[in-house]
Amino acid sequence: MQTETAVAAEPNTAQLLALYREMVLIRRTEEQLARAYQQGQIPGACHTYVGQEAVAVGVCARLRPADVIFSTHRGHGHALAKGVPPREVIAELLGRATGCSRGRGGSMHLFAPEVGLMGTTGIVGPNILQATGAGYSFKLLGDDRVSVGFFGDGAVNNGAFHEGVNLAAIWDLPVIFVCENNLYATEVAFEDATRNTDVAERARSYGIPGVAVDGNDVVAVYEVAGEAVRRARAGEGPTLLECRTYRTRPHAEGMRDVGYRTQDEVEDWQGRDPIARLRAGLLERGIAGETELQDVDEAVAELVTEAMAFAIESPFPDLDTATRHIFREERGIACAS
């Protein structure tokens, strides 16, 4: 979803409906992937984004197609919000040749440069440095593109966080650092891993703006992301956004969901669901009616069903291509890269 042309303080009616649709698309896709994993159709890990949809959607709604994002092991939502079709996301997790990474990446290595998704990674932190590097490239080229690095609370104690944010700050690079603070790094509580749990406050050490926002309020995320994008395009440097949110499914499918957190905590956050929250607001303000939103829900459900069917019908990569993208091909001769 990339509709931003000018920075506005609040989304208009059409944009609000688009935000709703994108969040529903991510949720339904993730639910389908969770079912596929349970049925043994996904030959690898599956880290879903359920509960955090407002962050990816609110930020990516402010970006242009030429802007780039770098994501994490929990990257399906970012991929969809940046414009990767759900059929390519699902096909990738099923290991099919029609996936966005041609069936070679799985859940944690999605890649679609044609829409500005420059990759997701299962390693904690490097995407922060990659986003900084992209911002440096844009500055050298003299264009007004923006780079975004998404990362979790577990990455802010990583050296890459300091290096990336510090470099972007001293060179005024057009980078937006988006920390999705969902309170846990796998199963370790953030408060047990650091003394300072206020991620946004850390921006003060680098002399850049740091903004903490309710990551389950897509309108709030949209608004702060808009200002961060405006600053970046204007050459005013990076911004650190701390989006406080929560994943309501396990760290990865097949892992335990309680034991390190209570069921009461999970249920409390389920009551703050970003999709239900926006839906209620649209109805209360008379921006959309129940029938209109139901039409959106049904259209998205149909799209995801079609995407799953497409993925299942797609072929696995040909075995003869196993060494492709591993060696550099030059004049028909495979050379070690």
Summary of the structure (lengths in Angstrom):
residues: 337
radius of gyration: 19.6
end to end distance: 35.4
largest distance: 64.4
contacts: 1197
relative contact order: 0.16
helix: 47%
strand: 13%
